[in-house]
Amino acid sequence: MALAGGHRAKKGILERLDSGEVVVGDGSFLLTLEKRGYVKAGLWTPEAVIEHPNAVRQLHMEFLRAGSNVMQTFTFSASEDNMESQWEAVNAAACDIAREVAGKGDALVAGGLCQTSLYKHLKDEERIKNLFRLQLEVFVRKNVDFLIAEYFEYAEEAVWAVEVLKESGKPVAATMCIGPEGDMHGRTPGECAVKLVKAGASIIGVNCRFGPWTSLKTMRLMKEGLQAAGLKAHLMVQSLVFHMPDCGKGGFVDLPEYPFALEPRVATRWDIQKYAREAYNLGVRYIGGCCGFEPYHIRAIAEELAPERGFLPPASEKHGSWGSGLNMHTKPWIRARARREYWENLLPASGRPFCPSLSKPDV
């Protein structure tokens, strides 16, 4: 299969999804840049777009090369309530970096905002909507291609975000950080999906907090909720990269390993190929990753869905399908691993003799 190449007129996000095209999202910024020394844990705010723009640009480039065709602005928690005087400069710089990188391939720019720090303690709709509107003004000025409201624990606040973003006239996606139990007010995934679509979101789904298989279970419940209500929307999933069947309703933030000792839970590239295929079979056409998703995980999505997309990402030039590059190895037992059956059926060891298979959530 040919590698992607050349520049074409870029279709919009809804034009792509309406035609059945697979859209590959990008991956982890906060946790990845924290590991690289550019983001501070706890605050989880994106000053790096100003302080270390080359680090952010490089990560965008790696995701683009791995097969992502959406460059989401690194603006998570970049609202006035979290960043005070820096918020506007950070949002503007993040848009510029994402646009620069998107221009090097067939990628769109998505302006992203998330839940506020106010909602849990002060459910002031007007004040919270004004915070969303401030970020939206920057996104509109920078002419992003579409908008994403992500990482919402409460359907009500997510609806407020969608209502504000719809004021721009641009396509709106909305994803919640919920599992099969639903949001923190007890609304089921199906109910959340219905609310988001009725608010005006054209693309709905989940991101963060839960691992691939839990996120897909939640997506199935969202899809069923929409079908029961007679509603339609494009589906989007951007899960964590971590195996975490032992987490509670709050997801990985409740695990004792969060955020500095999650590495033993990282999914392999082969796990992510399975995640991509299962998402596709479920009817999801916008498939990406959230915290922990490195570029090679995004490449795994792009390679698994290459038959549907019609091409491989540039990064596949250095990666043989299902380990085929191992055919060149000098050791015969390693050459024997150059086949799909080997990697699909492997049960990887942790290398930790006293490591428990599961943890007990803190809450």
C-alpha beads as a LAMMPS data file, in Angstrom:
LAMMPS data file: protein, C-alpha beads

363 atoms
362 bonds

1 atom types
1 bond types

-500.0 500.0 xlo xhi
-500.0 500.0 ylo yhi
-500.0 500.0 zlo zhi

Masses

1 110.0

Atoms # bond

1 1 1 0.000 0.000 0.000
2 1 1 1.278 3.468 -0.883
3 1 1 2.386 5.992 1.700
4 1 1 0.465 9.227 2.016
5 1 1 2.000 12.067 0.070
6 1 1 1.348 15.311 -1.685
7 1 1 -1.061 18.095 -0.814
8 1 1 -4.728 18.126 -1.732
9 1 1 -7.524 20.584 -1.162
10 1 1 -8.584 19.945 2.405
11 1 1 -12.117 18.755 3.040
12 1 1 -13.872 19.897 6.201
13 1 1 -14.450 17.582 9.146
14 1 1 -18.134 16.972 8.390
15 1 1 -17.464 16.512 4.686
16 1 1 -14.957 13.809 5.597
17 1 1 -17.203 12.060 8.084
18 1 1 -20.344 12.354 5.959
19 1 1 -18.516 10.531 3.162
20 1 1 -17.527 7.696 5.506
21 1 1 -13.869 8.715 5.712
22 1 1 -11.909 7.622 8.769
23 1 1 -10.538 10.586 10.709
24 1 1 -7.526 9.806 12.899
25 1 1 -7.144 12.100 15.877
26 1 1 -3.928 12.970 17.648
27 1 1 -2.695 11.752 21.016
28 1 1 -1.281 12.760 24.373
29 1 1 0.068 16.235 25.049
30 1 1 -0.200 16.833 28.795
31 1 1 1.262 13.565 30.082
32 1 1 3.755 13.280 27.236
33 1 1 5.087 16.821 27.631
34 1 1 5.185 16.366 31.410
35 1 1 7.440 13.362 30.919
36 1 1 9.608 15.413 28.570
37 1 1 9.922 18.207 31.126
38 1 1 7.686 20.900 29.621
39 1 1 4.435 20.663 31.613
40 1 1 3.883 20.698 35.371
41 1 1 1.673 17.972 36.828
42 1 1 -1.196 19.108 38.986
43 1 1 -1.756 22.390 37.218
44 1 1 -1.928 20.657 33.827
45 1 1 -1.998 23.967 31.969
46 1 1 -0.331 24.505 28.576
47 1 1 2.165 27.335 29.114
48 1 1 4.541 25.262 26.999
49 1 1 3.065 26.705 23.803
50 1 1 4.742 29.997 24.767
51 1 1 7.640 28.811 26.917
52 1 1 8.704 25.879 24.718
53 1 1 6.916 26.182 21.360
54 1 1 9.394 23.906 19.603
55 1 1 8.533 21.060 21.975
56 1 1 4.828 21.440 21.207
57 1 1 5.508 21.819 17.481
58 1 1 7.647 18.677 17.463
59 1 1 4.919 16.618 19.131
60 1 1 2.330 17.874 16.637
61 1 1 4.731 16.926 13.828
62 1 1 5.175 13.417 15.224
63 1 1 1.413 12.890 15.364
64 1 1 1.006 14.230 11.826
65 1 1 3.692 11.882 10.532
66 1 1 2.097 8.989 12.429
67 1 1 -1.169 9.461 10.562
68 1 1 -3.237 12.021 12.445
69 1 1 -5.288 14.311 10.259
70 1 1 -6.500 16.550 13.079
71 1 1 -4.161 18.902 14.930
72 1 1 -6.018 19.801 18.116
73 1 1 -4.825 23.029 19.710
74 1 1 -2.913 22.491 22.942
75 1 1 -5.387 24.575 24.937
76 1 1 -6.557 22.135 27.613
77 1 1 -7.451 24.145 30.751
78 1 1 -6.327 27.310 28.968
79 1 1 -9.324 29.320 30.154
80 1 1 -9.196 32.538 32.131
81 1 1 -10.158 30.819 35.386
82 1 1 -7.099 28.555 35.165
83 1 1 -4.492 30.810 33.538
84 1 1 -5.521 34.385 34.422
85 1 1 -3.554 36.864 32.289
86 1 1 -1.814 34.196 30.175
87 1 1 -4.918 32.568 28.767
88 1 1 -5.293 34.649 25.597
89 1 1 -1.656 34.472 24.525
90 1 1 -1.602 30.716 25.126
91 1 1 -4.738 30.109 23.057
92 1 1 -3.459 32.249 20.194
93 1 1 -0.015 30.642 20.162
94 1 1 -1.508 27.149 20.308
95 1 1 -3.662 27.909 17.257
96 1 1 -0.664 29.222 15.324
97 1 1 1.436 26.141 16.057
98 1 1 -1.376 23.734 15.169
99 1 1 -2.063 25.614 11.924
100 1 1 1.615 25.608 10.955
101 1 1 1.883 21.844 11.374
102 1 1 -1.497 21.070 9.810
103 1 1 -0.334 22.923 6.721
104 1 1 2.403 20.344 6.222
105 1 1 -0.158 17.592 5.551
106 1 1 -3.812 16.838 4.997
107 1 1 -4.771 17.850 8.526
108 1 1 -7.432 20.104 10.019
109 1 1 -7.086 22.373 13.041
110 1 1 -9.498 21.825 15.920
111 1 1 -9.844 24.447 18.647
112 1 1 -10.334 22.629 21.926
113 1 1 -11.733 23.685 25.283
114 1 1 -12.584 21.658 28.375
115 1 1 -14.588 21.799 31.584
116 1 1 -13.979 24.757 33.867
117 1 1 -12.705 24.708 37.434
118 1 1 -15.853 26.582 38.501
119 1 1 -18.702 24.241 37.680
120 1 1 -18.375 21.859 40.632
121 1 1 -18.589 24.701 43.131
122 1 1 -20.439 27.456 41.271
123 1 1 -22.993 26.381 38.676
124 1 1 -23.251 29.875 37.215
125 1 1 -24.275 29.290 33.600
126 1 1 -23.666 32.869 32.452
127 1 1 -20.184 33.111 33.991
128 1 1 -19.093 29.703 32.684
129 1 1 -20.426 30.404 29.214
130 1 1 -18.500 33.667 29.196
131 1 1 -15.293 31.726 29.916
132 1 1 -16.014 29.455 26.957
133 1 1 -16.851 32.475 24.813
134 1 1 -13.472 34.091 25.512
135 1 1 -11.629 31.049 24.171
136 1 1 -14.032 30.794 21.251
137 1 1 -13.249 34.374 20.227
138 1 1 -9.587 33.428 19.824
139 1 1 -10.453 30.268 17.862
140 1 1 -12.671 32.249 15.506
141 1 1 -10.034 34.954 15.058
142 1 1 -7.481 32.264 14.213
143 1 1 -10.006 30.569 11.916
144 1 1 -9.731 27.009 13.204
145 1 1 -11.516 24.448 11.060
146 1 1 -13.801 23.050 13.745
147 1 1 -14.254 22.999 17.509
148 1 1 -14.046 20.365 20.217
149 1 1 -15.582 20.555 23.686
150 1 1 -13.799 17.761 25.570
151 1 1 -13.223 16.327 29.012
152 1 1 -16.555 17.070 30.668
153 1 1 -17.667 15.154 33.755
154 1 1 -21.114 16.728 33.746
155 1 1 -23.499 16.708 30.805
156 1 1 -24.975 20.048 31.823
157 1 1 -21.642 21.883 31.528
158 1 1 -20.870 20.073 28.277
159 1 1 -24.192 21.280 26.862
160 1 1 -23.310 24.854 27.848
161 1 1 -20.006 24.503 26.004
162 1 1 -21.693 23.161 22.869
163 1 1 -24.256 25.967 22.913
164 1 1 -21.465 28.563 23.037
165 1 1 -19.337 26.899 20.363
166 1 1 -22.329 26.686 18.034
167 1 1 -22.431 30.494 18.022
168 1 1 -19.401 30.391 15.712
169 1 1 -21.201 28.573 12.914
170 1 1 -18.353 26.043 12.790
171 1 1 -18.828 22.271 13.243
172 1 1 -18.782 21.205 16.886
173 1 1 -17.604 17.932 18.441
174 1 1 -18.258 17.130 22.096
175 1 1 -16.667 14.385 24.170
176 1 1 -17.155 13.540 27.821
177 1 1 -14.717 11.911 30.233
178 1 1 -17.229 9.333 31.417
179 1 1 -17.394 5.564 31.618
180 1 1 -20.341 3.167 31.362
181 1 1 -21.793 4.485 34.638
182 1 1 -22.353 7.887 33.078
183 1 1 -21.671 11.398 34.302
184 1 1 -21.187 12.611 37.856
185 1 1 -24.857 13.540 38.112
186 1 1 -25.870 9.970 37.303
187 1 1 -26.936 10.561 33.710
188 1 1 -26.356 7.482 31.566
189 1 1 -24.045 7.616 28.529
190 1 1 -27.110 7.388 26.318
191 1 1 -28.742 10.345 28.054
192 1 1 -25.515 12.355 27.775
193 1 1 -25.299 11.602 24.057
194 1 1 -28.858 12.743 23.461
195 1 1 -28.272 16.005 25.351
196 1 1 -25.126 16.790 23.361
197 1 1 -26.799 16.182 20.009
198 1 1 -29.868 18.204 20.951
199 1 1 -27.543 21.045 21.990
200 1 1 -26.082 21.057 18.482
201 1 1 -23.027 18.798 18.481
202 1 1 -22.484 17.048 15.139
203 1 1 -19.856 14.675 16.571
204 1 1 -20.146 13.122 20.031
205 1 1 -18.219 10.612 22.111
206 1 1 -15.761 10.152 24.932
207 1 1 -12.183 11.074 25.721
208 1 1 -9.738 10.502 28.584
209 1 1 -10.287 9.022 32.084
210 1 1 -10.801 5.421 30.858
211 1 1 -8.898 2.843 28.831
212 1 1 -9.663 1.591 25.321
213 1 1 -12.085 -1.215 26.130
214 1 1 -14.063 0.733 28.734
215 1 1 -14.281 3.719 26.370
216 1 1 -15.644 1.511 23.601
217 1 1 -18.232 0.072 25.971
218 1 1 -19.320 3.627 26.774
219 1 1 -19.459 4.467 23.071
220 1 1 -21.750 1.508 22.488
221 1 1 -24.109 2.820 25.175
222 1 1 -24.028 6.306 23.648
223 1 1 -24.832 4.909 20.225
224 1 1 -27.743 2.907 21.641
225 1 1 -29.053 6.020 23.380
226 1 1 -29.043 7.990 20.150
227 1 1 -30.758 5.174 18.263
228 1 1 -33.467 4.903 20.907
229 1 1 -34.093 8.650 20.653
230 1 1 -34.141 8.585 16.849
231 1 1 -31.109 10.885 16.665
232 1 1 -27.977 10.695 14.538
233 1 1 -24.449 12.006 15.011
234 1 1 -20.939 11.053 14.050
235 1 1 -19.126 9.084 16.755
236 1 1 -15.720 9.935 18.185
237 1 1 -13.482 8.117 20.674
238 1 1 -10.160 9.248 22.168
239 1 1 -9.439 6.927 25.071
240 1 1 -6.496 6.709 27.437
241 1 1 -3.703 4.350 26.430
242 1 1 -3.706 2.589 29.808
243 1 1 -5.222 -0.773 30.751
244 1 1 -7.320 0.025 33.805
245 1 1 -10.312 -2.255 34.353
246 1 1 -9.846 -1.714 38.092
247 1 1 -10.596 2.026 38.146
248 1 1 -13.773 3.465 39.625
249 1 1 -16.330 5.861 38.196
250 1 1 -13.777 8.669 38.201
251 1 1 -11.367 6.783 35.961
252 1 1 -7.588 6.824 36.153
253 1 1 -7.395 9.827 38.487
254 1 1 -8.658 7.504 41.268
255 1 1 -5.838 4.991 40.793
256 1 1 -2.851 5.132 43.170
257 1 1 -0.488 5.120 40.175
258 1 1 -1.889 8.388 38.771
259 1 1 -0.080 10.286 37.356
260 1 1 3.556 9.242 37.874
261 1 1 3.540 5.425 37.799
262 1 1 1.162 4.476 34.995
263 1 1 3.804 3.077 32.634
264 1 1 3.204 -0.622 33.484
265 1 1 -0.357 -0.170 32.213
266 1 1 0.557 1.199 28.761
267 1 1 -1.111 -0.623 25.878
268 1 1 1.071 -2.097 23.151
269 1 1 0.771 -0.985 19.539
270 1 1 -1.002 -4.268 18.859
271 1 1 -3.576 -3.534 21.563
272 1 1 -4.255 -0.221 19.872
273 1 1 -4.685 -1.844 16.478
274 1 1 -7.400 -3.986 18.067
275 1 1 -8.948 -0.881 19.674
276 1 1 -9.014 0.864 16.282
277 1 1 -10.645 -2.111 14.581
278 1 1 -13.269 -2.538 17.301
279 1 1 -14.042 1.183 17.218
280 1 1 -14.431 1.060 13.455
281 1 1 -16.698 -1.998 13.654
282 1 1 -18.830 -0.136 16.200
283 1 1 -19.369 2.636 13.668
284 1 1 -16.922 5.153 15.107
285 1 1 -15.184 7.109 12.358
286 1 1 -13.214 9.657 14.404
287 1 1 -10.648 7.591 16.282
288 1 1 -7.737 8.983 18.253
289 1 1 -6.183 8.941 21.689
290 1 1 -5.810 10.967 24.847
291 1 1 -3.339 10.788 27.758
292 1 1 -0.508 8.333 27.202
293 1 1 -1.061 7.933 23.449
294 1 1 2.349 8.313 21.856
295 1 1 2.867 8.792 18.118
296 1 1 3.501 5.070 17.617
297 1 1 0.040 4.376 19.043
298 1 1 -1.506 6.797 16.554
299 1 1 0.498 5.066 13.821
300 1 1 -1.063 1.785 14.958
301 1 1 -4.546 3.236 14.393
302 1 1 -3.539 4.528 10.966
303 1 1 -1.979 1.195 9.982
304 1 1 -4.919 -0.881 11.167
305 1 1 -7.330 1.292 9.205
306 1 1 -5.085 1.780 6.176
307 1 1 -7.300 -0.487 4.020
308 1 1 -10.269 1.787 4.727
309 1 1 -8.253 5.000 4.354
310 1 1 -6.422 3.825 1.240
311 1 1 -2.910 4.750 2.372
312 1 1 -0.317 4.350 5.101
313 1 1 1.087 7.229 7.147
314 1 1 4.623 8.495 6.455
315 1 1 5.894 6.944 9.710
316 1 1 5.066 3.481 8.365
317 1 1 8.073 3.760 6.095
318 1 1 10.115 2.682 9.134
319 1 1 7.644 0.110 10.443
320 1 1 6.822 -3.179 8.771
321 1 1 3.257 -4.414 9.070
322 1 1 2.832 -6.801 12.002
323 1 1 6.573 -6.955 12.631
324 1 1 7.497 -7.857 9.073
325 1 1 10.772 -5.932 9.387
326 1 1 12.031 -8.672 11.696
327 1 1 12.458 -10.863 8.609
328 1 1 15.850 -9.179 8.294
329 1 1 17.048 -10.214 11.761
330 1 1 20.041 -12.503 12.094
331 1 1 18.439 -14.639 14.838
332 1 1 15.991 -17.262 13.486
333 1 1 13.760 -17.191 16.585
334 1 1 13.352 -13.419 16.151
335 1 1 12.675 -13.810 12.429
336 1 1 9.877 -16.183 13.447
337 1 1 8.134 -13.247 15.128
338 1 1 7.587 -11.464 11.807
339 1 1 3.941 -12.460 11.574
340 1 1 0.589 -11.205 12.730
341 1 1 -0.393 -14.334 14.660
342 1 1 2.612 -13.983 16.955
343 1 1 1.900 -10.389 18.025
344 1 1 -1.880 -10.774 18.147
345 1 1 -1.635 -13.673 20.591
346 1 1 1.298 -12.493 22.707
347 1 1 0.651 -12.029 26.425
348 1 1 3.350 -9.472 27.323
349 1 1 5.098 -9.843 30.677
350 1 1 5.487 -6.928 33.061
351 1 1 8.958 -7.913 34.287
352 1 1 7.829 -7.107 37.839
353 1 1 7.736 -10.252 40.009
354 1 1 5.752 -8.664 42.846
355 1 1 3.589 -6.330 40.771
356 1 1 -0.164 -6.846 41.435
357 1 1 -2.323 -7.304 38.383
358 1 1 -4.846 -4.726 39.622
359 1 1 -4.979 -1.836 42.069
360 1 1 -7.542 -0.609 44.549
361 1 1 -8.813 2.892 43.651
362 1 1 -8.224 5.542 46.316
363 1 1 -11.863 6.630 46.263

Bonds

1 1 1 2
2 1 2 3
3 1 3 4
4 1 4 5
5 1 5 6
6 1 6 7
7 1 7 8
8 1 8 9
9 1 9 10
10 1 10 11
11 1 11 12
12 1 12 13
13 1 13 14
14 1 14 15
15 1 15 16
16 1 16 17
17 1 17 18
18 1 18 19
19 1 19 20
20 1 20 21
21 1 21 22
22 1 22 23
23 1 23 24
24 1 24 25
25 1 25 26
26 1 26 27
27 1 27 28
28 1 28 29
29 1 29 30
30 1 30 31
31 1 31 32
32 1 32 33
33 1 33 34
34 1 34 35
35 1 35 36
36 1 36 37
37 1 37 38
38 1 38 39
39 1 39 40
40 1 40 41
41 1 41 42
42 1 42 43
43 1 43 44
44 1 44 45
45 1 45 46
46 1 46 47
47 1 47 48
48 1 48 49
49 1 49 50
50 1 50 51
51 1 51 52
52 1 52 53
53 1 53 54
54 1 54 55
55 1 55 56
56 1 56 57
57 1 57 58
58 1 58 59
59 1 59 60
60 1 60 61
61 1 61 62
62 1 62 63
63 1 63 64
64 1 64 65
65 1 65 66
66 1 66 67
67 1 67 68
68 1 68 69
69 1 69 70
70 1 70 71
71 1 71 72
72 1 72 73
73 1 73 74
74 1 74 75
75 1 75 76
76 1 76 77
77 1 77 78
78 1 78 79
79 1 79 80
80 1 80 81
81 1 81 82
82 1 82 83
83 1 83 84
84 1 84 85
85 1 85 86
86 1 86 87
87 1 87 88
88 1 88 89
89 1 89 90
90 1 90 91
91 1 91 92
92 1 92 93
93 1 93 94
94 1 94 95
95 1 95 96
96 1 96 97
97 1 97 98
98 1 98 99
99 1 99 100
100 1 100 101
101 1 101 102
102 1 102 103
103 1 103 104
104 1 104 105
105 1 105 106
106 1 106 107
107 1 107 108
108 1 108 109
109 1 109 110
110 1 110 111
111 1 111 112
112 1 112 113
113 1 113 114
114 1 114 115
115 1 115 116
116 1 116 117
117 1 117 118
118 1 118 119
119 1 119 120
120 1 120 121
121 1 121 122
122 1 122 123
123 1 123 124
124 1 124 125
125 1 125 126
126 1 126 127
127 1 127 128
128 1 128 129
129 1 129 130
130 1 130 131
131 1 131 132
132 1 132 133
133 1 133 134
134 1 134 135
135 1 135 136
136 1 136 137
137 1 137 138
138 1 138 139
139 1 139 140
140 1 140 141
141 1 141 142
142 1 142 143
143 1 143 144
144 1 144 145
145 1 145 146
146 1 146 147
147 1 147 148
148 1 148 149
149 1 149 150
150 1 150 151
151 1 151 152
152 1 152 153
153 1 153 154
154 1 154 155
155 1 155 156
156 1 156 157
157 1 157 158
158 1 158 159
159 1 159 160
160 1 160 161
161 1 161 162
162 1 162 163
163 1 163 164
164 1 164 165
165 1 165 166
166 1 166 167
167 1 167 168
168 1 168 169
169 1 169 170
170 1 170 171
171 1 171 172
172 1 172 173
173 1 173 174
174 1 174 175
175 1 175 176
176 1 176 177
177 1 177 178
178 1 178 179
179 1 179 180
180 1 180 181
181 1 181 182
182 1 182 183
183 1 183 184
184 1 184 185
185 1 185 186
186 1 186 187
187 1 187 188
188 1 188 189
189 1 189 190
190 1 190 191
191 1 191 192
192 1 192 193
193 1 193 194
194 1 194 195
195 1 195 196
196 1 196 197
197 1 197 198
198 1 198 199
199 1 199 200
200 1 200 201
201 1 201 202
202 1 202 203
203 1 203 204
204 1 204 205
205 1 205 206
206 1 206 207
207 1 207 208
208 1 208 209
209 1 209 210
210 1 210 211
211 1 211 212
212 1 212 213
213 1 213 214
214 1 214 215
215 1 215 216
216 1 216 217
217 1 217 218
218 1 218 219
219 1 219 220
220 1 220 221
221 1 221 222
222 1 222 223
223 1 223 224
224 1 224 225
225 1 225 226
226 1 226 227
227 1 227 228
228 1 228 229
229 1 229 230
230 1 230 231
231 1 231 232
232 1 232 233
233 1 233 234
234 1 234 235
235 1 235 236
236 1 236 237
237 1 237 238
238 1 238 239
239 1 239 240
240 1 240 241
241 1 241 242
242 1 242 243
243 1 243 244
244 1 244 245
245 1 245 246
246 1 246 247
247 1 247 248
248 1 248 249
249 1 249 250
250 1 250 251
251 1 251 252
252 1 252 253
253 1 253 254
254 1 254 255
255 1 255 256
256 1 256 257
257 1 257 258
258 1 258 259
259 1 259 260
260 1 260 261
261 1 261 262
262 1 262 263
263 1 263 264
264 1 264 265
265 1 265 266
266 1 266 267
267 1 267 268
268 1 268 269
269 1 269 270
270 1 270 271
271 1 271 272
272 1 272 273
273 1 273 274
274 1 274 275
275 1 275 276
276 1 276 277
277 1 277 278
278 1 278 279
279 1 279 280
280 1 280 281
281 1 281 282
282 1 282 283
283 1 283 284
284 1 284 285
285 1 285 286
286 1 286 287
287 1 287 288
288 1 288 289
289 1 289 290
290 1 290 291
291 1 291 292
292 1 292 293
293 1 293 294
294 1 294 295
295 1 295 296
296 1 296 297
297 1 297 298
298 1 298 299
299 1 299 300
300 1 300 301
301 1 301 302
302 1 302 303
303 1 303 304
304 1 304 305
305 1 305 306
306 1 306 307
307 1 307 308
308 1 308 309
309 1 309 310
310 1 310 311
311 1 311 312
312 1 312 313
313 1 313 314
314 1 314 315
315 1 315 316
316 1 316 317
317 1 317 318
318 1 318 319
319 1 319 320
320 1 320 321
321 1 321 322
322 1 322 323
323 1 323 324
324 1 324 325
325 1 325 326
326 1 326 327
327 1 327 328
328 1 328 329
329 1 329 330
330 1 330 331
331 1 331 332
332 1 332 333
333 1 333 334
334 1 334 335
335 1 335 336
336 1 336 337
337 1 337 338
338 1 338 339
339 1 339 340
340 1 340 341
341 1 341 342
342 1 342 343
343 1 343 344
344 1 344 345
345 1 345 346
346 1 346 347
347 1 347 348
348 1 348 349
349 1 349 350
350 1 350 351
351 1 351 352
352 1 352 353
353 1 353 354
354 1 354 355
355 1 355 356
356 1 356 357
357 1 357 358
358 1 358 359
359 1 359 360
360 1 360 361
361 1 361 362
362 1 362 363
